[in-house]
Amino acid sequence: MVVVTGAASGIGRATALAAGAAGAYVVVADLPQTDGESTAANLRDAGAEAIFVPCDVSDAVQVQALMQATAERFGRLDVLVNNAGISGQGVRLHEVEPDDWEQVMGVNLRGPFLCAKYALPYLMAAGGGAIVNVASTYGLIGAPLSAAYCASKGGLINLTRQLAVDYGRDGIRVNAVCPGYIDTDMGGHRSRLDPVAREAAQARREANAARQPLGRQAQPEEVARVVVFLASQEASFMTGSVVTVDGGCTTTFNYAL
């Protein structure tokens, strides 16, 4: 029984579909105005048991209700995938608005905290389970114009390690995945641009991805397969691990060519 946050699109959607294909019951969690119900419907069409629960992960009341709804529908909780995330403004720190900083931290760090807090009692009651946090290579390095995002993902990586320490004796494994350049539109940022700006943004991203060892962006499904592996018993002796899925981009200096 798996809860996936931010599952209406991108890596979250791919993870939910991969978990369903592996035989899991899936709770698709995302904001009400997203395509979360579409993801759940796709899972059901493929023969999986799935429901959509609208949830803002930065809201404690909504997160608590999400976990309660999961337990009431399926009787237990085995896996939490903390995937929901936003990127924030592309500016330097002195230009970041405090409200934007708080919003990024609210979704990217407070969200996983709240989800873990309210999921852990159910995981312990089930005799163990797994949490997989979707962090980022930007939590491992400094990246341009991304102060809030880098800070939030760096915090999530060390929260992963800390939870692994506290809950290992309860049979709960906690690991993190750090994607690199993935062909997604986080938060619908590109979709809000005009066609010329959108094409330019995609071209810049592809050019940056081309400079890493594997020379391309990944598809969301390539990350989802790693998430599902970490959540499964195939990874039974892994906890506190931080796994990069980044085409090698954090292995070398990103030389400009």
Secondary structure, DSSP 8 states (H G I E B T S, - for coil): -EEEETTTSHHHHHHHHHHHHTT--EEEEE-TTSSHHHHHHHHHHTT--EEEEE--TT-HHHHHHHHHHHHHHHS---EEEE-------SS-GGG--HHHHHHHHIIIIIHHHHHHHHHHHHHHHTT-EEEEEE--GGGTS--TT-HHHHHHHHHHHHHHHHHHHHHGGGTEEEEEEEE-SBS--GGGTGGGS-HHHHHHHHHHHHHHHHTSTT-S-B-HHHHHHHHHHHHSGGGTT--S-EEEESTTTTSS-----
